[in-house]
Amino acid sequence: MNRIRHIRRLIEVLAALACALLGFSALTPAAFASTITLPPHGDGGPATGTGPVHTVIVGGMPGWQIALIAAGAAVLAAAVAVSVDRARSGRRQALSPAA
C-alpha cells in the first residue's frame, strides 16, 4: 500500500511539472517579443518598400467564442469537483450505528 502512495505522489508531481512547463511554453513567445526597426536608406530617410511586410490584425476573438470557452471550463470544473467529491466519499468508512 505504501508503494502505491509513492507512485501516486510521483505521478502528481510529474503532472504538476508538465502543467508548469506547458504554461511556461505558452508564455515564452510573448515574453521574448520585440519590435524590429529597419535601418535607414542611403539618403537618410526611413526605409520604405524593401523591408518586411507588417500585417494588420483586425478584430479578435468574438464574444460568443469567449462565452463558449468560459461555459466549457465551468462545466469541466464542476464535473471534476463532483468526481473528486464522490471519490472521497467512497473511501470514507460508514459510521457504525450507536447501540
C-alpha positions as CSV (number, residue, x, y, z in Angstrom):
1,M,0.0,0.0,0.0
2,N,2.9,2.3,0.8
3,R,4.5,1.8,-2.6
4,I,1.2,2.8,-4.4
5,R,1.2,6.0,-2.4
6,H,4.7,6.8,-3.5
7,I,3.9,6.1,-7.2
8,R,0.8,8.2,-6.9
9,R,2.7,11.1,-5.4
10,L,5.3,10.8,-8.2
11,I,2.6,10.9,-10.8
12,E,1.1,14.0,-9.2
13,V,4.5,15.8,-9.1
14,L,5.2,14.9,-12.8
15,A,1.7,16.1,-13.8
16,A,2.4,19.4,-11.9
17,L,5.7,19.8,-13.6
18,A,4.1,19.1,-17.0
19,C,1.5,21.8,-16.4
20,A,4.1,24.3,-15.4
21,L,6.2,23.5,-18.5
22,L,3.1,23.9,-20.7
23,G,2.3,27.3,-19.1
24,F,5.9,28.5,-19.5
25,S,6.0,27.4,-23.1
26,A,2.7,29.2,-23.8
27,L,4.0,32.5,-22.3
28,T,7.5,32.3,-23.8
29,P,6.8,33.8,-27.2
30,A,5.1,36.9,-25.7
31,A,8.0,37.3,-23.2
32,F,10.6,37.5,-25.9
33,A,8.7,39.6,-28.4
34,S,10.4,42.7,-29.6
35,T,10.0,45.4,-32.3
36,I,12.3,45.4,-35.3
37,T,13.4,48.7,-36.6
38,L,14.7,48.9,-40.2
39,P,18.0,50.7,-40.9
40,P,17.6,53.9,-42.9
41,H,18.3,54.1,-46.6
42,G,21.4,55.8,-48.0
43,D,19.6,59.1,-48.3
44,G,19.0,59.2,-44.5
45,G,15.2,58.8,-44.8
46,P,13.3,55.9,-43.4
47,A,13.3,52.5,-45.1
48,T,10.4,52.1,-47.5
49,G,9.2,49.2,-49.6
50,T,12.1,46.8,-49.2
51,G,11.7,45.8,-45.6
52,P,9.5,43.1,-44.1
53,V,5.8,43.3,-44.6
54,H,3.8,44.3,-41.4
55,T,0.4,42.7,-41.2
56,V,-2.5,44.3,-39.6
57,I,-4.7,42.1,-37.3
58,V,-8.3,43.2,-37.4
59,G,-10.9,42.0,-34.9
60,G,-10.0,39.3,-32.5
61,M,-12.0,36.6,-30.8
62,P,-15.7,37.1,-31.0
63,G,-17.6,37.3,-27.7
64,W,-19.6,34.2,-28.3
65,Q,-16.4,32.1,-28.5
66,I,-15.2,33.6,-25.3
67,A,-18.5,32.8,-23.6
68,L,-18.4,29.3,-25.0
69,I,-14.9,28.7,-23.7
70,A,-15.9,30.1,-20.2
71,A,-19.0,27.8,-20.1
72,G,-17.0,24.8,-21.1
73,A,-14.4,25.5,-18.4
74,A,-17.2,25.9,-15.8
75,V,-18.8,22.6,-16.8
76,L,-15.4,20.8,-16.8
77,A,-14.6,22.3,-13.3
78,A,-18.0,21.2,-12.0
79,A,-17.5,17.6,-13.4
80,V,-14.1,17.3,-11.8
81,A,-15.4,18.7,-8.4
82,V,-18.2,16.2,-8.4
83,S,-16.0,13.2,-9.3
84,V,-13.4,14.2,-6.6
85,D,-16.2,14.5,-4.0
86,R,-17.6,11.1,-5.0
87,A,-14.2,9.5,-4.8
88,R,-13.5,11.0,-1.4
89,S,-16.9,9.9,0.0
90,G,-16.5,6.4,-1.4
91,R,-13.3,6.0,0.6
92,R,-14.8,7.0,3.9
93,Q,-15.9,4.2,6.1
94,A,-19.5,4.3,7.2
95,L,-20.1,5.1,10.8
96,S,-21.4,2.2,12.9
97,P,-24.8,2.9,14.4
98,A,-24.9,3.6,18.1
99,A,-26.1,0.7,20.2
